[in-house]
Amino acid sequence: MSDKFAFIDAEYATGCAPSIERMCRWLRVSRSGYYEWLHRTASATAQRRQLLKIKITALFEASDGTYGYRRLYQALLRSGEHVGPELVRELMRELGLVACQPRPWRTTTMRGEEQTTTPDLVGQDFTADAPGQKLVGDITYIPTWAGWLYLATVIDCYHKEVIGYAMADHMRTSLICDALDMAARNHTLAADCIFHSDRGTQYTSTEFRAKVTSLRMLQSLGRTGCCYDNALAESFFASLKNELVHRTVYPTRKKAQQDIAHYIEIFYNRQRLHSTLGYRTTRGPHRISKQAARRMK
């Protein structure tokens, strides 16, 4: 019986069907039964939408307002909900939920005085067949009332995890060496692992070349001023600033360090759904190093 009522409702919604009364007579169902079914269906739909709104709000707040409708849609699917992306977008609009938006990208690379020709071994291919085969790195800066805080990162192209990072009140070569040391110390790197970066002064320095050589890695450099040649590193910084830094004012560098370490270790590496991974997390729950735990205190 419900199938007949659903057929009548669908045909009537087209605006080209006969009257409700005539269709009910043709299908040998009562008009009162149809209206009772229609009211009951509307109530069930309203309840379903209300439950979805509660779940969407909870997931949005759990992401600290960083998830748009695509990630919320994927998160709902993983929780067992059968829902479409457009319905999620519509319900977000009704709830007034707007994910934080990125700001325009600016280049900060200062070209080094490098005379040798280090090749680009990546060629804008930021994928890998296994962990520890291909890494990318870069430096960015975080504003605080006490002055700039500089952040250097090392990201594994296989699972997009930030496997090494370092923060300081300077952007000397030792900063990126510390980030690379953390990656080598806490993760197994393949023989002849590639480390790719832009041609900033720190990455073309003699000190950093010696560090890469000591770790038995191969250095790779992109072109100057071309963000696509180091897109994976740039993408992480865009997410960090959009989802954390641009929404916060830091009175001290220490507070910024705590928040950034928490963002990397807890949210980005363990909880965030990454579109480049098919909306999966980098690795799921795993142990946090003692050094990282100290940074978040």
C-alpha angles and dihedrals in degrees: 000000000000089000091058092048090049090050092051091049093049093048093046090051090062090067091226100083128100121261122296090246093055094047091049089052093049093050092042097238129126121257091222089054090053094052091046089052091046093053092046092049093049090052092050091049092050091050091048092051091048092052090048090051090054092050093044091051092049093049092045092052091045088057089051090242094303100114120093123197095279095057092041089052091053092046091052091050090052090052090056099259118142102216139136125239093239092055089051090051091049093049091047089053091051090049092047092237113158121176117227112271128226122247125228115287119247128191116237100170116128108202115236127231090249116160101177122080109242108186128233102245094176104053093197090302103130097178131099137190095228141005118281097026102099128020133179129201141185144158130240136171132235121204118231132165087251093055136271122337112204122212126196119190140190116203127190111228092211100066100004092239120153097237097172136025141157134190131200144147090258138051099220121142091263088070094063091040089057091051092050092046090054091052092049093045098050101033137048110246122200123241109275091012110185120236112195129190143143122275097265118150093256094053094048095047123116090239093057094044088055090050092052091048093049090055090049092241132142117239121223127185130195127210122286115261094007108118091186091067089065098025097141093057091043091049092055092051090049090053093046094051096040096046100036123000101048090050095053139061114215118206092186138026090235092061091049090049091052094050094045093048089049091048092051100040101036108024111023099037098037114021112021117102109229118211091208089059094050091267094304130130120257096250110331122236115351139153119288116225120247090243091055092048090054091050091056095052 
